[in-house]
Amino acid sequence: MFTFFVKLPTELKDRIWHYVTKEERLIELREPRRSLRPSQRGLLFDHQVPVPSILQVCRDSRAKGKQDYTKCKTRGGLSLVCYLGNIDYLRPEERILWVNFQRDVFVCD
């Protein structure tokens, strides 16, 4: 473990965190197996989508990561994700999904 990271100049740490946010992830979407009410129709996301590593390292990395990732969470019993102002339903249970809309790729099967 690199214990001297905290002693690096802020500009260098920021540059390192910037490279970490370039991580591209595939987020698989699929249609639900059971039918939902018309107001709840949408796509499910794979619940195995990991939390981005930058959000788990330390307080500083989390602050930097939150500049690039959007926290998408449950509202009214459905997990939602906001994309360009539109809301799409993802999963009918409480989940949190962190999305970098500049990097992450959504795949529909």
C-alpha positions in Angstrom: 0.0 0.0 0.0 1.3 3.5 -0.9 1.0 5.2 2.5 2.6 8.5 1.3 -0.3 9.3 -1.1 -1.8 11.7 1.4 1.5 13.7 1.4 1.5 14.3 -2.4 0.6 17.7 -3.6 -3.2 18.3 -4.2 -2.6 18.9 -7.9 -1.0 15.5 -8.3 -3.6 13.7 -6.3 -6.3 15.3 -8.4 -4.6 14.2 -11.6 -4.5 10.6 -10.3 -8.2 10.6 -9.3 -9.0 12.0 -12.8 -7.4 9.0 -14.4 -9.3 6.6 -12.1 -12.7 8.1 -13.3 -11.9 7.1 -16.9 -12.9 3.6 -15.9 -15.6 2.5 -18.4 -18.2 0.0 -17.3 -20.9 -1.9 -19.1 -24.3 -1.7 -17.4 -26.6 -4.4 -18.7 -30.3 -3.6 -19.0 -33.1 -6.1 -19.6 -36.8 -6.2 -19.6 -38.5 -7.5 -16.4 -39.8 -11.1 -16.3 -43.0 -10.2 -14.6 -45.4 -7.5 -15.9 -45.5 -4.2 -14.0 -48.2 -1.6 -14.0 -48.0 0.7 -17.0 -46.6 3.5 -14.9 -43.8 1.2 -13.7 -42.7 -0.3 -17.0 -39.0 0.1 -17.8 -35.7 -1.8 -17.8 -34.0 -3.7 -15.0 -30.3 -3.3 -14.4 -27.9 -6.1 -13.4 -27.7 -5.9 -9.6 -24.0 -6.9 -9.8 -22.9 -3.6 -11.1 -20.1 -2.7 -8.7 -19.7 0.7 -7.0 -16.9 2.5 -8.8 -13.6 2.0 -7.0 -12.9 5.8 -6.7 -16.0 6.1 -4.5 -14.6 3.5 -2.0 -11.0 4.5 -1.4 -11.1 7.5 0.9 -13.0 10.7 1.6 -10.9 12.7 -1.0 -11.4 10.2 -3.8 -15.1 10.0 -3.0 -15.4 13.7 -3.3 -13.7 13.6 -6.7 -15.7 10.7 -7.8 -19.0 12.4 -7.0 -18.1 15.1 -9.6 -18.3 12.4 -12.3 -20.7 9.9 -11.0 -24.5 10.4 -10.5 -26.1 8.5 -7.6 -29.3 6.9 -8.9 -31.5 5.5 -6.1 -35.0 4.3 -5.3 -38.0 6.6 -5.3 -41.5 5.3 -4.6 -40.4 1.7 -4.5 -38.7 1.7 -7.8 -35.0 2.2 -8.6 -34.7 5.1 -11.0 -31.9 6.6 -13.1 -32.0 10.1 -14.5 -30.6 10.4 -18.0 -30.6 13.7 -19.7 -33.6 14.8 -17.7 -35.7 11.7 -18.4 -36.4 9.1 -15.7 -36.3 5.4 -16.5 -37.4 2.7 -14.1 -34.7 0.1 -13.4 -35.7 -2.3 -10.6 -38.8 -2.6 -8.4 -36.7 -2.7 -5.2 -34.4 -0.3 -3.4 -31.0 -0.2 -5.0 -28.3 2.4 -5.6 -26.4 2.6 -8.9 -23.6 5.1 -9.5 -23.4 6.1 -13.2 -20.9 8.2 -15.1 -23.0 9.2 -18.1 -19.9 10.4 -19.9 -18.1 6.9 -19.6 -20.5 4.1 -18.7 -22.1 2.2 -21.5 -25.7 0.8 -21.2 -26.3 -2.5 -23.0 -29.8 -3.9 -23.7 -30.0 -7.7 -24.3 
